[in-house]
Amino acid sequence: MTLAAIDAGATDVGSPEGGAILVVTAPPDLEPVRSAMAAAGFPADSADLSMEPTTRVEISDEKAARQVIAFVDRLEELEDVQNVYANFDLPDALMEQLEASVA
């Protein structure tokens, strides 16, 4: 399946979680790759465009992490906002600490 995806024009193939396969393409290649994968016997459960950052910013300060999360939450609550995309990463330990303080 990986070879079929790459031959069709995919830039990356991975398995993030739950047994799913994630095939990454450039936006113009989405439909051709989806069609080629289906023709090769690998029909997609879903094929969507998404915004993925090319660079990520790691936030390791708890105060800054709280502020960023609060800002993103406020953006998501706005009626006119359909999607919110971000390029920050929080270390797992910090995320667990933030979740524990909320609970």
C-alpha positions in Angstrom: 0.0 0.0 0.0 2.8 2.4 0.8 4.4 1.8 -2.6 1.1 2.4 -4.3 0.6 5.7 -2.5 4.1 6.9 -3.3 3.8 5.8 -6.9 0.6 7.8 -7.1 2.3 11.0 -5.8 2.0 10.9 -2.0 4.7 12.7 -0.1 4.4 10.6 3.1 2.7 7.5 4.4 2.3 6.8 8.1 0.1 5.1 10.7 -0.7 7.6 13.4 -3.1 5.6 15.6 -6.0 3.2 15.7 -4.8 1.1 12.7 -5.5 4.0 10.3 -3.1 4.8 7.5 -2.4 8.5 6.8 -1.3 9.4 3.3 0.0 12.9 2.8 0.0 14.7 -0.5 0.3 18.2 -1.9 -3.2 19.8 -2.2 -3.4 19.5 -6.1 -2.4 15.8 -5.8 -5.2 14.9 -3.4 -7.8 13.6 -5.9 -5.3 11.9 -8.2 -3.7 10.0 -5.2 -7.1 9.1 -3.8 -8.2 7.8 -7.2 -5.0 5.8 -7.8 -5.2 4.3 -4.3 -8.8 3.2 -4.9 -7.8 1.7 -8.3 -5.0 -0.2 -6.5 -7.6 -1.7 -4.1 -7.1 0.7 -1.2 -10.2 2.9 -1.1 -10.1 5.8 1.4 -12.5 6.1 4.3 -12.0 9.9 4.0 -9.9 12.3 1.9 -9.7 15.8 3.3 -7.5 18.8 2.9 -5.9 20.0 6.2 -3.5 22.7 7.2 -0.3 21.3 8.5 2.6 23.5 9.7 6.0 23.3 8.1 7.6 24.5 11.3 6.6 24.0 14.9 7.2 26.0 18.0 7.7 24.1 21.2 6.2 25.8 24.3 7.8 24.5 27.5 6.8 27.4 29.9 3.6 26.6 31.8 2.4 30.2 31.9 2.9 30.6 28.1 1.2 27.2 27.5 -1.9 28.3 29.5 -2.1 31.6 27.6 -1.8 29.9 24.2 -4.4 27.3 25.0 -6.8 29.9 26.4 -6.3 32.0 23.2 -7.0 29.0 21.0 -10.1 28.2 23.1 -11.4 31.7 22.7 -10.8 31.6 18.9 -12.8 28.3 18.6 -15.7 29.8 20.6 -16.2 32.6 18.0 -19.3 32.1 15.9 -17.6 33.1 12.7 -14.6 30.9 13.1 -14.9 27.5 11.4 -11.4 26.1 11.9 -8.4 27.0 14.1 -4.9 25.9 13.0 -1.8 26.2 15.2 1.9 25.3 15.0 2.8 24.9 18.6 3.8 21.7 20.4 3.5 21.1 24.1 5.7 18.5 25.7 3.7 15.5 27.0 4.8 16.2 30.6 3.6 19.8 30.4 0.3 18.7 28.8 -0.3 16.1 31.6 0.5 18.8 34.2 -2.0 21.2 32.6 -4.7 18.5 32.4 -4.1 17.6 36.0 -4.5 21.2 37.2 -7.8 21.5 35.3 -9.3 18.2 36.7 
